[in-house]
């Protein structure tokens, strides 16, 4: 199986730090408004992409955020259940998050033969490559300009 690990801030949605949002959240389709009036918008095509990818990959998350603030966002949009062993943690060590997800999957009986990591920033990739040698990195908004392009890129990767 292939594991597809996604970042959240700046990758699935337009907010750069969803941990700064204040519940309760008021959901309106593909965007929300927090209790202070701040907005967070899913990028176009996220829902369709996750539906497509969910049938082809094991999906997970590696996000430097506060889970108590961000999990309710994913749940409110109806996206939480797409992900296995998601890591939403208040530290920047994506390498550790991805390596632990891989271990959890293997202990659960999954045979992961490829890991693909999608993030809007490349600052974590060298550490990730050190921890997870067989990883492919997709720089969101550079390698793929949107979720339709991301889908096409993943289809070409086989």
KADA-V92333 format. One record per backbone hydrogen bond with DSSP energy under -1.0 kcal/mol. CO is the residue of the C=O (numbers start at 0). NH is the residue of the N-H. Records with the same first field share a line. If there is no record, write none. Layout:
# KADA-V92333
CO: NH, NH
This chain:
# KADA-V92333
0: 112, 113
1: 57
2: 115
3: 59
4: 117
5: 61
7: 10, 11, 12
11: 42
12: 9
16: 19
17: 20
21: 34
25: 32
27: 30
29: 41
30: 27
31: 39
32: 25
33: 36
37: 33
39: 31
40: 13
42: 45
44: 48
45: 49
46: 50
47: 51
48: 52
49: 53
51: 54
52: 55, 56
57: 3
58: 83
59: 5
60: 86
62: 64, 88
65: 68, 69
66: 70
69: 73
70: 74
71: 75
72: 76
73: 78
74: 77
78: 81
79: 82
86: 62
88: 64, 90
91: 93
92: 96
93: 97
94: 98
95: 99
96: 100
97: 101
98: 102
99: 103
100: 104
101: 105
102: 106
103: 107
104: 109
105: 108
113: 2
114: 135
115: 4
116: 137
117: 6
118: 139
121: 124
123: 127
124: 128
125: 129
126: 130
127: 131
132: 134
133: 114
135: 116
137: 118, 139
138: 141, 142
143: 140
145: 149
146: 150
147: 151
148: 152
149: 153
150: 154
151: 155
152: 156
